[in-house]
Amino acid sequence: MLDLEVVPERSLGNEQWEFALGMPLAQAISILQKHCRIIKNVQVLYSEQMPLSHDLILNLTQDGIKLLFDACNQRLKVIEVYDLSKVKLKYCGVHFNSQSIAPTIEQIDQSFGATHPGVYNAAEQLFHLNFRGLSFSFQLDSWSEAPKYEPNFAHGLASLQIPHGATVKRMYIYSGNNLQETKAPVMPLACYLGNVYAESVEVLRDGAGPLGLKLRLLTAGCGPGVLADTKVRAVERNIYFGDSCQDVLSALGSPHKVFYKSEDKMKIHSPSPHKQVPSKCNDYFFNYYILGVDILFDSTTHLVKKFVLHTNYPGHYNFNIYHRCDFKIPLIIKKVSNNYVLNFCTQWDQIQELLGHPMEKPVVLHRSSSANNTNPFGSTFCFGLQRMIFEVCDWVSITQHYNVQCKKMDIHLGIC
């Protein structure tokens, strides 16, 4: 049984690890993978129909804990403990829930002190007791009588008389004073771990097409002075087509991985008459997983020839390998007065309305690993428009006109 410390408006964890509000999804999954012998039976829950409207959830079924991540920025928004019998909880080092201590209303009052009068939800038969960044829900269906109100208390403020011995059914940790209106906070300093994160990625372009990327990067200090360095610094870096490896390394630092292409599956669609001739050396990618960006270099010139921007939608073959890239692509639309900015939320049918339908049918891309030739997520479809390739997952069947709705979309920017 996990023994965890509750820190209102901040975290739930112990001396070895901590789930902190604002933490990126990938870091939380990394904790679960590292401690897989202790934390078992984890479910990933998301909406296939509306992936940007519903939270992404990691459900620790063995421990009665849910981690709710914001669907857009994929940072931890709410920590819910929905079964207190499966976990030990303490506050300021003192247990208020364990096998020998029941989380009654008296125990909560003793451990956390006084707070504002609670809120009774008659439909759910739950009484919510709220502190800043922390809420407890008490189940009322087993009580012999309904809660009593004192309408004249504190100038009309209603106060609930909760029967003695009522125990907590759920506990929530969140940011702010209102659980229903809470949002994922900015990423805490403890989550930087010496890494560089992309606050935004803007595609630089002219009338002919994309020119490169403008990255706004966030970093915090690391090394011997990390404790003294309590500020997050923002820097901007530009990467262009035709930049050398040295240019990219100077701007972004070392990649997390260098991947050499063993084969080019898209080469057959090239108009080049020499497309079947094998090359003597292979193009290679710089994989920046935390930035959500891949950069492809030509094997001969060692210059940038393509950028790949990853949206990290759940249900894709590469889910959780990359952080979500918050990209912005300005589109020059002649038929409208205002320019349109494309981002990871944009639907594929919206793009077609602005840029027109592709002249050619999409290329079907099916990913599979060498160890396991099956891909449970199905194929993706690649459409080419304005020197950009849109890789799209569909949640509806493709029509005769290939009008695919976008559940997941990666953008490939290249020189055509």
C-alpha positions as CSV (number, residue, x, y, z in Angstrom):
1,M,0.0,0.0,0.0
2,L,1.4,3.4,-1.0
3,D,2.1,5.9,1.8
4,L,1.8,9.4,0.3
5,E,2.1,13.0,1.5
6,V,-0.6,15.4,0.6
7,V,0.4,19.0,-0.3
8,P,-2.6,21.1,-1.0
9,E,-2.5,23.0,-4.3
10,R,0.8,21.3,-5.2
11,S,1.4,17.5,-5.1
12,L,0.9,14.0,-3.9
13,G,4.0,11.8,-3.4
14,N,6.7,10.4,-1.2
15,E,10.4,10.7,-0.8
16,Q,11.1,8.8,-4.0
17,W,8.7,10.4,-6.4
18,E,6.0,13.1,-6.6
19,F,3.0,13.8,-8.8
20,A,3.1,17.6,-9.0
21,L,0.3,19.8,-10.5
22,G,1.6,21.2,-13.8
23,M,3.7,18.2,-14.5
24,P,3.9,17.0,-18.1
25,L,2.2,13.8,-19.0
26,A,5.4,12.2,-20.1
27,Q,7.0,12.8,-16.7
28,A,4.1,11.2,-14.9
29,I,4.3,8.1,-17.1
30,S,8.0,8.0,-16.6
31,I,7.4,7.8,-12.8
32,L,4.9,5.0,-13.3
33,Q,7.3,3.0,-15.6
34,K,10.2,3.4,-13.1
35,H,8.1,2.2,-10.2
36,C,6.2,-0.5,-12.1
37,R,6.8,-3.1,-9.4
38,I,5.1,-1.0,-6.8
39,I,2.5,0.9,-8.9
40,K,0.7,-1.6,-11.1
41,N,-2.5,-1.8,-13.3
42,V,-2.4,1.7,-14.8
43,Q,-5.1,2.6,-17.3
44,V,-4.9,5.4,-19.9
45,L,-8.4,6.9,-20.5
46,Y,-9.2,9.4,-23.2
47,S,-12.1,10.4,-25.5
48,E,-11.8,9.0,-29.0
49,Q,-14.6,11.2,-30.3
50,M,-13.5,14.5,-28.7
51,P,-9.9,14.2,-27.5
52,L,-9.5,18.0,-27.0
53,S,-12.7,18.4,-24.9
54,H,-12.2,15.8,-22.2
55,D,-9.3,15.3,-19.8
56,L,-6.7,12.7,-20.4
57,I,-6.6,10.4,-17.4
58,L,-4.1,8.0,-15.9
59,N,-6.0,5.7,-13.6
60,L,-4.0,3.8,-10.9
61,T,-6.6,1.1,-10.3
62,Q,-4.6,-0.7,-7.7
63,D,-4.1,2.4,-5.6
64,G,-7.4,4.2,-6.1
65,I,-5.8,7.3,-7.7
66,K,-6.6,9.2,-10.9
67,L,-4.3,11.8,-12.5
68,L,-6.3,14.2,-14.7
69,F,-4.3,16.0,-17.4
70,D,-5.5,19.0,-19.4
71,A,-6.5,17.8,-22.9
72,C,-4.7,20.7,-24.7
73,N,-1.4,21.3,-22.8
74,Q,-1.2,17.8,-21.4
75,R,-0.1,19.0,-17.9
76,L,-1.4,17.6,-14.7
77,K,-4.6,19.5,-13.6
78,V,-6.2,17.5,-10.8
79,I,-5.2,14.6,-8.6
80,E,-8.1,12.5,-7.4
81,V,-8.0,9.8,-4.7
82,Y,-11.3,8.0,-5.3
83,D,-10.7,5.0,-3.0
84,L,-9.0,5.9,0.3
85,S,-9.0,2.3,1.5
86,K,-6.2,1.5,-1.0
87,V,-3.7,4.1,0.1
88,K,-2.2,5.8,3.2
89,L,-2.3,9.6,3.3
90,K,-0.6,12.1,5.6
91,Y,-0.4,15.8,5.9
92,C,2.6,17.6,7.4
93,G,4.0,14.2,8.3
94,V,0.9,13.1,10.3
95,H,-1.4,10.4,8.9
96,F,-5.1,11.2,8.5
97,N,-5.9,8.1,6.5
98,S,-4.5,4.6,7.1
99,Q,-5.5,1.1,8.0
100,S,-5.8,2.2,11.7
101,I,-7.0,5.8,11.1
102,A,-10.4,6.4,9.4
103,P,-10.7,9.7,7.4
104,T,-13.8,10.9,9.3
105,I,-15.0,14.5,9.4
106,E,-13.5,14.8,12.9
107,Q,-10.1,13.5,11.7
108,I,-10.1,15.9,8.7
109,D,-11.0,18.8,11.0
110,Q,-8.2,17.8,13.4
111,S,-5.6,17.4,10.6
112,F,-6.4,20.4,8.4
113,G,-8.1,22.8,10.7
114,A,-11.1,25.0,10.2
115,T,-12.4,26.0,6.7
116,H,-15.5,27.6,5.1
117,P,-18.9,25.9,5.3
118,G,-19.2,23.0,2.9
119,V,-21.4,22.6,-0.1
120,Y,-24.1,19.9,-0.4
121,N,-24.9,18.4,-3.8
122,A,-28.3,16.8,-3.4
123,A,-28.1,15.1,-6.8
124,E,-24.9,13.2,-5.9
125,Q,-25.8,13.1,-2.2
126,L,-22.3,14.3,-1.6
127,F,-21.1,16.9,0.9
128,H,-17.9,18.8,-0.3
129,L,-15.6,20.3,2.2
130,N,-13.2,22.7,0.5
131,F,-9.8,24.1,1.5
132,R,-7.6,26.1,-0.9
133,G,-6.3,23.6,-3.4
134,L,-7.9,20.6,-1.6
135,S,-11.4,19.2,-1.4
136,F,-13.0,16.3,0.4
137,S,-16.3,14.6,-0.6
138,F,-18.4,12.8,2.0
139,Q,-21.0,10.2,1.0
140,L,-24.4,10.9,2.5
141,D,-26.5,8.0,1.1
142,S,-25.8,5.8,4.2
143,W,-26.8,8.5,6.7
144,S,-30.0,8.1,8.6
145,E,-31.0,11.7,8.0
146,A,-30.4,14.5,5.6
147,P,-27.9,17.2,6.5
148,K,-29.3,20.0,8.6
149,Y,-29.0,23.7,7.7
150,E,-28.8,26.7,9.9
151,P,-30.0,29.5,7.6
152,N,-29.4,32.3,10.1
153,F,-25.8,31.4,10.7
154,A,-23.2,34.0,9.8
155,H,-25.5,36.5,8.1
156,G,-27.4,34.0,6.0
157,L,-24.5,31.7,5.2
158,A,-25.7,28.1,5.4
159,S,-23.8,25.7,7.6
160,L,-24.0,21.9,7.5
161,Q,-24.2,19.8,10.6
162,I,-22.5,16.7,9.5
163,P,-23.2,13.5,11.5
164,H,-20.3,12.2,13.6
165,G,-18.3,9.4,12.0
166,A,-18.9,10.4,8.3
167,T,-15.9,9.3,6.3
168,V,-14.3,10.7,3.2
169,K,-15.3,9.1,-0.1
170,R,-13.0,11.2,-2.5
171,M,-10.2,13.7,-2.2
172,Y,-9.1,16.2,-4.8
173,I,-5.8,18.2,-5.1
174,Y,-6.0,21.1,-7.6
175,S,-4.9,24.7,-8.1
176,G,-7.0,27.6,-6.8
177,N,-10.2,27.7,-4.9
178,N,-12.7,26.1,-7.3
179,L,-12.4,22.5,-8.4
180,Q,-14.8,23.0,-11.3
181,E,-12.9,26.0,-12.7
182,T,-9.4,24.9,-12.0
183,K,-6.7,24.8,-14.7
184,A,-3.4,23.1,-15.0
185,P,-0.8,25.5,-13.5
186,V,2.5,26.4,-15.1
187,M,5.1,23.7,-14.9
188,P,6.9,23.8,-11.5
189,L,10.6,24.2,-11.3
190,A,11.0,20.7,-9.9
191,C,9.8,19.3,-13.3
192,Y,12.5,21.0,-15.5
193,L,15.2,18.6,-14.4
194,G,17.7,20.5,-16.5
195,N,15.7,20.1,-19.7
196,V,14.6,22.7,-22.2
197,Y,10.9,22.9,-23.1
198,A,9.2,24.6,-26.0
199,E,6.6,27.2,-24.9
200,S,5.7,27.7,-28.6
201,V,6.9,26.9,-32.0
202,E,6.1,29.2,-34.9
203,V,6.6,28.3,-38.5
204,L,8.4,31.0,-40.4
205,R,7.2,31.3,-44.0
206,D,6.8,33.6,-47.0
207,G,4.4,33.5,-49.9
208,A,6.1,30.4,-51.4
209,G,6.0,28.3,-48.3
210,P,7.7,27.5,-45.0
211,L,11.2,28.8,-44.3
212,G,12.0,27.4,-40.9
213,L,11.0,27.4,-37.2
214,K,11.0,30.1,-34.5
215,L,11.2,28.4,-31.1
216,R,10.5,30.1,-27.8
217,L,12.3,27.9,-25.2
218,L,12.0,27.7,-21.5
219,T,14.7,26.5,-19.2
220,A,15.7,26.5,-15.5
221,G,19.1,26.3,-14.0
222,C,20.8,22.9,-13.4
223,G,24.0,21.7,-11.9
224,P,25.6,23.0,-8.7
225,G,23.6,26.3,-8.7
226,V,20.2,24.7,-9.3
227,L,18.9,25.4,-5.8
228,A,19.9,29.1,-6.0
229,D,18.5,29.5,-9.5
230,T,14.7,29.9,-8.9
231,K,13.8,31.6,-12.2
232,V,12.6,30.2,-15.5
233,R,14.4,31.8,-18.4
234,A,13.0,32.2,-21.9
235,V,15.1,32.3,-25.1
236,E,14.3,32.3,-28.7
237,R,16.0,30.3,-31.4
238,N,15.5,30.2,-35.2
239,I,16.2,27.2,-37.4
240,Y,16.0,27.4,-41.2
241,F,16.0,25.0,-44.1
242,G,19.6,24.7,-45.2
243,D,21.1,25.1,-41.7
244,S,24.0,22.8,-40.9
245,C,24.2,20.3,-38.1
246,Q,26.5,22.7,-36.2
247,D,23.9,25.5,-36.5
248,V,21.2,23.3,-35.1
249,L,23.4,22.0,-32.2
250,S,24.4,25.6,-31.4
251,A,20.8,26.7,-31.2
252,L,19.0,23.7,-29.6
253,G,21.8,21.6,-28.0
254,S,22.3,17.9,-28.4
255,P,19.2,15.9,-29.5
256,H,17.8,13.1,-27.4
257,K,18.5,10.7,-30.2
258,V,19.9,10.5,-33.7
259,F,17.9,8.3,-36.0
260,Y,19.3,7.1,-39.3
261,K,16.7,6.2,-41.9
262,S,17.2,2.6,-43.1
263,E,14.8,3.2,-46.0
264,D,12.7,5.9,-47.4
265,K,9.1,4.6,-47.8
266,M,8.0,7.8,-49.4
267,K,10.6,7.7,-52.1
268,I,8.5,5.7,-54.5
269,H,6.1,8.8,-54.7
270,S,9.0,11.0,-55.9
271,P,9.0,12.0,-59.6
272,S,12.8,11.4,-59.7
273,P,13.8,8.7,-62.3
274,H,16.5,7.5,-59.9
275,K,14.1,6.8,-57.0
276,Q,14.8,3.1,-57.1
277,V,18.6,3.5,-57.0
278,P,19.7,2.9,-53.4
279,S,21.8,5.7,-51.8
280,K,25.2,5.1,-50.4
281,C,24.4,6.8,-47.1
282,N,21.2,7.4,-45.2
283,D,19.5,10.7,-44.2
284,Y,19.2,11.1,-40.5
285,F,16.9,12.8,-37.9
286,F,17.7,14.8,-34.8
287,N,14.9,13.7,-32.4
288,Y,14.1,16.4,-29.8
289,Y,11.4,14.5,-27.9
290,I,10.7,17.2,-25.2
291,L,10.3,19.9,-27.9
292,G,8.1,17.6,-30.0
293,V,10.2,18.3,-33.0
294,D,12.3,16.1,-35.4
295,I,14.8,17.6,-37.8
296,L,15.8,15.7,-40.9
297,F,19.3,16.2,-42.4
298,D,20.4,15.4,-45.9
299,S,23.0,12.6,-45.8
300,T,25.3,14.2,-48.4
301,T,25.2,17.9,-47.5
302,H,24.3,17.5,-43.8
303,L,21.8,20.4,-44.2
304,V,18.3,20.7,-42.8
305,K,15.7,19.4,-45.3
306,K,12.6,18.7,-43.3
307,F,10.9,19.5,-39.9
308,V,8.4,17.2,-38.2
309,L,6.0,18.7,-35.6
310,H,4.3,16.2,-33.3
311,T,0.9,16.7,-31.7
312,N,1.1,13.6,-29.4
313,Y,-2.5,12.7,-29.6
314,P,-3.6,9.6,-27.6
315,G,-4.4,6.7,-29.9
316,H,-1.4,7.3,-32.2
317,Y,1.4,4.7,-32.6
318,N,4.0,7.2,-31.3
319,F,1.9,8.5,-28.4
320,N,4.0,9.6,-25.4
321,I,7.3,9.4,-27.2
322,Y,7.1,13.1,-27.9
323,H,5.8,16.0,-25.9
324,R,3.0,17.9,-27.6
325,C,4.4,20.6,-29.9
326,D,2.4,23.8,-29.5
327,F,3.0,25.0,-33.1
328,K,1.5,27.9,-35.0
329,I,1.6,28.0,-38.8
330,P,0.4,31.2,-40.5
331,L,-1.5,30.5,-43.7
332,I,-1.7,33.1,-46.4
333,I,-5.2,32.9,-47.7
334,K,-6.0,35.1,-50.8
335,K,-9.8,34.6,-50.5
336,V,-10.0,36.1,-47.0
337,S,-8.7,39.4,-45.7
338,N,-7.3,38.1,-42.4
339,N,-4.5,35.5,-42.3
340,Y,-5.3,32.2,-40.6
341,V,-3.1,30.5,-38.0
342,L,-3.1,26.7,-37.9
343,N,-2.3,24.9,-34.7
344,F,-2.6,21.4,-33.2
345,C,-6.3,21.9,-32.5
346,T,-7.1,22.6,-36.2
347,Q,-9.4,20.1,-37.9
348,W,-8.4,18.6,-41.2
349,D,-11.6,19.7,-42.8
350,Q,-10.9,23.3,-41.7
351,I,-7.5,23.1,-43.5
352,Q,-9.2,21.9,-46.7
353,E,-11.7,24.8,-46.6
354,L,-8.8,27.3,-46.4
355,L,-6.2,25.7,-48.6
356,G,-8.4,23.6,-50.9
357,H,-8.6,19.9,-51.3
358,P,-5.4,18.0,-52.2
359,M,-5.1,17.2,-55.9
360,E,-3.8,13.7,-55.2
361,K,-5.1,10.8,-53.0
362,P,-3.4,10.5,-49.6
363,V,-0.4,8.2,-49.0
364,V,-1.4,5.5,-46.5
365,L,1.3,5.2,-43.8
366,H,1.3,2.0,-41.6
367,R,3.7,1.9,-38.8
368,S,4.9,-1.4,-37.1
369,S,7.9,-2.4,-35.0
370,S,10.3,-5.1,-35.9
371,A,9.4,-7.0,-32.8
372,N,5.7,-6.7,-33.2
373,N,4.3,-6.4,-36.7
374,T,0.8,-5.5,-35.5
375,N,-0.4,-1.9,-35.1
376,P,-3.6,-1.7,-33.0
377,F,-4.1,2.0,-33.9
378,G,-4.4,1.5,-37.6
379,S,-2.9,3.5,-40.5
380,T,-2.5,7.2,-40.9
381,F,-3.0,9.3,-44.1
382,C,-0.5,11.8,-45.5
383,F,-1.8,14.8,-47.5
384,G,0.5,17.3,-49.3
385,L,-0.4,21.0,-49.4
386,Q,1.8,24.1,-49.8
387,R,5.1,22.3,-49.2
388,M,3.6,20.7,-46.0
389,I,2.5,17.1,-45.4
390,F,-0.4,16.7,-42.9
391,E,-0.4,13.2,-41.3
392,V,-4.0,12.6,-40.2
393,C,-5.7,9.9,-38.1
394,D,-9.3,9.4,-38.8
395,W,-12.1,8.5,-36.4
396,V,-14.7,8.2,-39.3
397,S,-14.4,6.1,-42.4
398,I,-12.8,7.8,-45.4
399,T,-15.3,8.9,-48.0
400,Q,-14.8,8.7,-51.7
401,H,-13.4,12.2,-51.6
402,Y,-11.0,11.5,-48.7
403,N,-12.6,14.1,-46.4
404,V,-10.9,12.9,-43.3
405,Q,-11.7,14.5,-39.9
406,C,-8.6,15.1,-37.8
407,K,-8.2,13.3,-34.5
408,K,-4.5,13.5,-34.6
409,M,-2.3,15.5,-36.9
410,D,1.5,15.8,-37.3
411,I,3.0,18.4,-39.7
412,H,5.9,17.6,-41.9
413,L,7.6,20.7,-43.4
414,G,9.9,20.0,-46.2
415,I,11.6,21.3,-49.3
416,C,9.7,20.1,-52.4
